[in-house]
Amino acid sequence: MRAFLASSIGVTCAAVLVLPLAVPAGAAPDTPTAPAESAEPSDVAGSTQSLPMSYLPAPSGRATGDPTRTAESAEQGLPEREVHPFSLVGVVWDDPDTELHGTVQVRTRATGTTRWSGWQDLETHNAEHGADPGTAERESGTVRGSTAPLWVGDSDGVAVRARPDTTDPQDRNAPAVPLPTGLRLELVDPGKDPQQLPAAGPEGAGDAGDTGDDRTAPLDASVLPALSKAETEARSEEEAGLVPGAQPYIGPRPRIITRKGWGADEKLRERAFVYTKTVKAAFIHHSATGNNYTCSQAPSVLRGIYRYHVKSGGWRDIGYNFAVDKCGNIYEGRAGGVTKAVLGAHTLGFNTDTVGIAVLGTFTASNPPAAAVDAVAKLTAWKLGLFGADPSGKTTLVSGGGNKFKKGKKVKLNVISGHRDGFATECPGARLYKKLGSARTSSAHLQGR
């Protein structure tokens, strides 16, 4: 399996009309560039329906062809309709460099019921999560602009509306800011959990595919068990060629659910891996997918995000290096090896020499569970320790370009930083950001500092 090293150049957080429910017309393999509504059979290991959005009837009857239409008349979306079952939803558009200035909301219907949710907001400012400008992943030609995805649970009905901002917020009749071209509603079915899938191979062990890892557990292991501090240190000394007893500052390896464990379809991602030279810092994110999931559903949420990043957004793999759920379970993210410096797509401008950790949920106004914060401390104590980084210290990174630091600028940041430290964004949410101080202290303590 080939692997590439990324150098320190810029490398990669109005009402809708209610119409009779109708099944989407036509079907095609799932693809973010399908010319019409598309869907895969629901009996495969996950699928994506990609539905083109269009202008909604103007409430005032104003001609929709008016180039100076107001925000109400410029609204795009889809009325309520029946669709194949899905659990995660997002909106994408053609140009990843174009920002959606406005609001996007969805309503969903729980599968097998007549119960519709209220309108729920999608996070539209999502460009800061992704590969850095100038990198192969960013310049691949497949990347699309996107909202953050939202977990809505098992659903079979949906409506969406996107309303642009106006050129003058004080005047509701002012012309609307144009919405991005090529708006599509993406409905993701994450597929079945691994234990529900048919066993493969003569022993039923399955095949996780090459994940690029040098872990000592079998490649088809669903979980990497936790190690004691002594076991972790001994293994680290051996791998780093240190004298036995050198006692590197490294926290005990926590229990990690592997990609096989959460059911990643390895056929979706690009096969090659991309690495940076080291890991100098960890950026903490929230996934902004909402908090309405159970811990048993977390693998499904992760599969949904993975499929959305790759199939809808055009990324090479899931963007985050690791994920943590509300119960404190830790999950392997982007493939390439949990002990290695895998180049992620999580903090625009600062993906080089960093690791991205997403806490599943939205923590703008909700407090993150203590178990999740504790898991962040355990994971960073181990991962940063592998590369000699002090969780309570600071480090200098070189910006790959963003809205807060220009490309090439050297920036001194906390070794454990929030996404907003490297980019002007709400991520990881104000409530989670406030917990990073305690996470730094706990992480350093676990390292023996």
Summary of the structure (lengths in Angstrom):
residues: 449
radius of gyration: 22.2
end to end distance: 37.6
largest distance: 78.4
contacts: 1614
relative contact order: 0.16
helix: 16%
strand: 25%
